[in-house]
Amino acid sequence: MKLSDRVAIVTGAGRGIGRALALKLAGAGAVVVVNDINEDCQEVAHEIGATGRQSLAVIADVASPTDVAGLVEKTTIAFGKVDILINNAGIARDQLVMRMSDEDWDRVLAVDLKSVFLCTRAVLRYMIKQRWGRIISISSIVGLVGNPGQANYASAKAGIIGFTRAVAKEVASRGITVNAIAPGFIDTEMTQRLSENQRQELLSRIPLGRLGSPDDVAAAVAFLASEDAGYITGQVLTVDGGIAM
Ligand SMILES: NC(=O)c1ccc[n+]([C@@H]2O[C@H](COP(=O)([O-])OP(=O)(O)OC[C@H]3O[C@@H](n4cnc5c(N)ncnc54)[C@H](O)[C@@H]3O)[C@@H](O)[C@H]2O)c1
């Protein structure tokens, strides 16, 4: 899976799945812009740099239109273009819907869904001009099947799927593909909050018998970003050990 000469932005890539995505794309030859809301992204960019690949860390809040404009501007100033956008940044603020605050609804929708719109809109200008692009957003199986306590998160992740299909149709004629990945339960800080009982119960429901790893998601993303996936658009690829089938 060669991505030589491609410039990729990965949001929320300071740790977890995003970090694995950044390392995977860099390993395949891409120049990677590593974004996060905090300085963790600098370490990841450094790690990529140590392998001899080009990388740039950009601290930005992807829910902020100004920050997103800055992220894409810094990318194009440094590397002249942007070929691949991975919308990965995301948060969860779980609560039963009757007790959910306006603030927890708004922030999750802003970070998990509005950010996808902001980043996509900002990169499309460059992708349309060059008539090539790959946009891949990290949704979740929770956006497909729901989950109690996650009405805000499920709404945002389902929203990503509608957005993906609408934009895929808008830009297909320009050589740009737009797809989503719906991970199941992946072993990161987001899932480390589960109690041992919850973890065992979960494992008993996963046909492949284990939590996913960030690398499982990275392999699917690298494929969708590659030339080989050029005839695939508007799709949601579930990477979940079979739990949602
Ligand atoms: N872990 C899972 O089981 C799982 C399952 C399905 C989907 N996902 C999705 O995968 C993505 C990555 O999840 P993860 O498990 O690696 O989570 P994580 O919490 O380990 O990492 C998320 C990263 O996003 C960054 N971030 C948060 N808000 C941001 C903002 N406003 N701007 C820029 N960066 C921001 C965080 O600082 C962090 O580095 C998320 O979209 C998540 O919803 C995760």
The ligand as a Gaussian input file, in Angstrom:
#p B3LYP/6-31G(d) Opt

LIG

0 1
 N      -11.792000       3.429000      21.219000
 C      -12.875000       2.927000      20.693000
 O      -13.348000       1.869000      21.099000
 C      -13.579000       3.623000      19.565000
 C      -14.638000       2.959000      18.954000
 C      -15.293000       3.571000      17.896000
 C      -14.896000       4.821000      17.474000
 N      -13.876000       5.453000      18.105000
 C      -13.511000       6.776000      17.607000
 O      -12.169000       6.774000      17.210000
 C      -11.625000       8.086000      17.379000
 C      -10.353000       8.000000      18.229000
 O      -10.706000       7.424000      19.475000
 P       -9.634000       6.916000      20.556000
 O      -10.211000       5.710000      21.164000
 O       -8.275000       6.887000      19.975000
 O       -9.802000       8.103000      21.627000
 P       -8.718000       8.849000      22.537000
 O       -9.526000       9.589000      23.549000
 O       -7.658000       7.907000      22.990000
 O       -8.054000       9.866000      21.485000
 C       -8.764000      10.956000      20.956000
 C       -7.769000      12.044000      20.609000
 O       -8.504000      13.172000      20.077000
 C       -7.985000      14.340000      20.673000
 N       -9.004000      15.396000      20.679000
 C      -10.073000      15.498000      21.500000
 N      -10.742000      16.626000      21.230000
 C      -10.095000      17.252000      20.225000
 C      -10.301000      18.462000      19.516000
 N      -11.339000      19.258000      19.809000
 N       -9.427000      18.815000      18.534000
 C       -8.381000      18.012000      18.238000
 N       -8.123000      16.849000      18.882000
 C       -8.978000      16.471000      19.871000
 C       -7.599000      13.923000      22.087000
 O       -6.706000      14.848000      22.697000
 C       -6.990000      12.551000      21.830000
 O       -5.616000      12.634000      21.529000
 C      -12.728000       8.926000      18.013000
 O      -13.429000       9.631000      17.015000
 C      -13.620000       7.879000      18.634000
 O      -14.944000       8.342000      18.782000
 C      -13.201000       4.876000      19.142000

